Amino acid sequence: MVRLRQDTLLEKNELFKECKGALTEQYVLQQLKTLKGIETCYWTNDHSSAEVDFVIDTGSDVIPIEVTAEINLQAKRLKGYRDKFHPRCSVRTNMADYSDEGWLLNVPLWAVGEIVKNTGGR
Protein backbone atom coordinates (compact mmCIF):
# COMPACT_ATOMS: atom_id res chain seq x y z
CA MET A 1 0.00 0.00 0.00
CA VAL A 2 2.93 2.36 0.54
CA ARG A 3 4.31 1.44 -2.89
CA LEU A 4 7.60 0.35 -1.39
CA ARG A 5 9.82 -1.14 -4.07
CA GLN A 6 11.00 -4.73 -3.59
CA ASP A 7 14.65 -3.77 -3.97
CA THR A 8 14.29 -1.54 -0.90
CA LEU A 9 13.66 -4.66 1.16
CA LEU A 10 16.07 -6.96 -0.63
CA GLU A 11 19.02 -4.55 -0.68
CA LYS A 12 18.33 -3.19 2.82
CA ASN A 13 19.02 0.41 1.84
CA GLU A 14 18.64 3.45 4.13
CA LEU A 15 14.86 3.61 3.68
CA PHE A 16 14.60 -0.01 4.81
CA LYS A 17 16.61 0.75 7.93
CA GLU A 18 14.19 3.56 8.77
CA CYS A 19 10.99 1.54 8.36
CA LYS A 20 11.90 -2.09 9.08
CA GLY A 21 10.30 -1.98 12.54
CA ALA A 22 6.99 -0.77 11.17
CA LEU A 23 7.12 -3.30 8.33
CA THR A 24 7.84 -6.11 10.77
CA GLU A 25 4.94 -5.10 13.03
CA GLN A 26 2.66 -4.96 9.98
CA TYR A 27 3.78 -8.46 8.94
CA VAL A 28 3.06 -9.83 12.42
CA LEU A 29 -0.36 -8.16 12.50
CA GLN A 30 -1.25 -9.70 9.13
CA GLN A 31 -0.23 -13.12 10.42
CA LEU A 32 -2.24 -12.70 13.64
CA LYS A 33 -5.31 -11.60 11.67
CA THR A 34 -5.34 -14.99 9.90
CA LEU A 35 -5.95 -16.77 13.22
CA LYS A 36 -9.64 -17.45 13.83
CA GLY A 37 -11.14 -16.01 16.98
CA ILE A 38 -8.08 -13.95 17.89
CA GLU A 39 -8.58 -10.31 18.77
CA THR A 40 -5.49 -8.10 18.58
CA CYS A 41 -4.93 -5.08 20.81
CA TYR A 42 -2.12 -2.72 21.75
CA TRP A 43 -1.13 -1.90 25.33
CA THR A 44 0.52 1.15 26.84
CA ASN A 45 0.71 2.17 30.48
CA ASP A 46 -0.94 5.28 31.89
CA HIS A 47 2.12 7.46 31.28
CA SER A 48 2.87 6.09 27.78
CA SER A 49 6.35 5.16 29.01
CA ALA A 50 5.85 1.43 28.38
CA GLU A 51 4.15 -0.43 25.56
CA VAL A 52 3.57 -3.88 24.13
CA ASP A 53 3.15 -4.20 20.37
CA PHE A 54 0.26 -6.68 20.51
CA VAL A 55 -1.89 -8.29 23.14
CA ILE A 56 -4.06 -11.17 21.97
CA ASP A 57 -6.99 -12.80 23.71
CA THR A 58 -7.22 -16.52 22.93
CA GLY A 59 -10.37 -16.99 24.99
CA SER A 60 -8.45 -18.73 27.75
CA ASP A 61 -5.38 -16.49 27.96
CA VAL A 62 -4.28 -12.94 27.28
CA ILE A 63 -0.83 -13.05 25.66
CA PRO A 64 1.45 -10.03 25.24
CA ILE A 65 3.63 -10.06 22.10
CA GLU A 66 6.74 -7.99 21.53
CA VAL A 67 7.94 -7.63 17.92
CA THR A 68 11.46 -6.75 16.83
CA ALA A 69 12.92 -6.68 13.33
CA GLU A 70 16.35 -7.98 14.30
CA ILE A 71 17.68 -10.54 16.76
CA ASN A 72 16.89 -8.89 20.07
CA LEU A 73 17.12 -11.10 23.13
CA GLN A 74 15.99 -8.48 25.63
CA ALA A 75 12.36 -8.23 26.62
CA LYS A 76 12.21 -5.05 28.68
CA ARG A 77 8.72 -4.05 27.54
CA LEU A 78 7.36 -7.53 28.21
CA LYS A 79 8.89 -7.57 31.68
CA GLY A 80 7.01 -4.40 32.61
CA TYR A 81 3.73 -5.84 31.34
CA ARG A 82 4.40 -9.12 33.10
CA ASP A 83 5.14 -7.39 36.42
CA LYS A 84 1.81 -5.61 36.23
CA PHE A 85 -0.52 -8.32 34.82
CA HIS A 86 1.23 -11.68 35.44
CA PRO A 87 0.27 -13.49 32.20
CA ARG A 88 0.98 -17.23 32.05
CA CYS A 89 2.98 -16.70 28.87
CA SER A 90 4.63 -13.81 27.06
CA VAL A 91 5.86 -13.95 23.45
CA ARG A 92 8.77 -12.24 21.76
CA THR A 93 9.02 -12.62 18.00
CA ASN A 94 12.10 -11.70 16.00
CA MET A 95 14.81 -13.24 13.81
CA ALA A 96 16.15 -15.51 16.58
CA ASP A 97 15.43 -19.23 16.82
CA TYR A 98 12.60 -20.75 18.82
CA SER A 99 13.31 -20.91 22.56
CA ASP A 100 11.28 -21.38 25.71
CA GLU A 101 12.47 -19.55 28.82
CA GLY A 102 9.47 -20.52 30.94
CA TRP A 103 7.86 -17.10 31.24
CA LEU A 104 8.93 -16.10 27.74
CA LEU A 105 8.47 -17.91 24.46
CA ASN A 106 10.67 -16.71 21.59
CA VAL A 107 8.91 -17.40 18.29
CA PRO A 108 10.75 -16.74 15.01
CA LEU A 109 8.99 -14.29 12.70
CA TRP A 110 8.31 -17.03 10.15
CA ALA A 111 6.31 -18.97 12.80
CA VAL A 112 4.07 -16.16 14.07
CA GLY A 113 0.99 -18.00 12.79
CA GLU A 114 1.77 -20.78 15.29
CA ILE A 115 1.72 -18.56 18.39
CA VAL A 116 -1.62 -19.81 19.71
CA LYS A 117 -0.65 -23.43 19.14
CA ASN A 118 2.70 -22.97 20.92
CA THR A 119 1.24 -21.15 23.93
CA GLY A 120 -1.89 -23.25 24.40
CA GLY A 121 -0.49 -25.62 27.01
CA ARG A 122 0.71 -23.00 29.45
N, C-alpha and C positions, 0 to 999 in steps of 0.2 A: 504494500500500500504506500510505502514511502518512496517507491521507485529506486530502491537501493540496488546498484549494479552488482552482479554476482562477483566480479573481480574484486570488489571492495572487501568482500568476505574472504575470498580465496587467497588474496595477496596480503591481507591484514594490513592495509595502509592506515594512515593517520585517522581517517574518518572511522574506520573499524574500531580503532583503539578508543575513540570517543564514545561510541554507541554500543559496544559489545555487551555491556551490562544490561541495557534496555532490551537488546535483541535476545539475550539469553532469558530474561524474565518473560518476554513475549512467547518464546518457544515453550517454556515450562507451562505457562498459562494455557497455551493451545493444547498441550498434552493433557493437562488436568481436565480441560473442558470435554475431552473425549470419554472420560470416566463417568458412567451412569450413576446418577444419584449423588454426585459430589458437588457441593457448593463451595466456591472459592471466595475468600475474604482477605483483607489486608488488616494488619494490626499495627497500631502505634500507641505509645503510652500517652498519658495526659499532657506531657510537656513536649511531645514530638521529638524527644531525645533518643528514643529507641523504637525500632520497627522490626517487623517480620514480613518478608515479601508475600507469603501466602499462608493462610490458615484454612485448612479444609475440615469439614465435618463429615465423617463417614457414617454417621448415624449412631455409632457406638463410641467413637473417639473424636476428639478435636486435635488435629495434628498441625503444628507449626512447621513451615518449610522455608528454609533460607536458600537462596539461589546465588551462586557466584559463577562468573564466566571462566575463571581460571581454576587451578588447583589451589584451594584455600582450605587449610585444615583447622582454622579457628572458627569458633561458633559463638562469638561474643553476643550477637543479637539474640540467638536462641537461648543462651544462658540467662539473659535478663527475662525473657518470656517464661522460661522454665521456672525460675525463682518465684515468679509471681503466680503462675497458674498450675504448675506441677503436672504437665501432660505425661501420659504413660510413655509416649514416644515423641521425639523430635526428629526432623529430617533435614539434612543438608544435601543439596545436589550441586555438583560441580564436575570438573574433569577428572577427579580422582576415582580410584577403584571403589567397589562396594566394600564397606566395612560396617561392623556393628560394635559400637562402644557401650552397649547397654542402654543408656539414656538417649544416645544419638545414633541414628542410622544414616550412613553416607551412601547415597544413591547416585550413580553416575548419570549424567544428563541423558544419555541414550536410553536409560531405563526408567525415566520419570513416570511413564504409563503404568509401571508396576508398583508404585508407591503403596497403594491400598493393599495389594496382595502381600507385600513385604512387611507391612506394619500390623496386619490383621491379628496376629497371635500375641500381641503385647498386652 
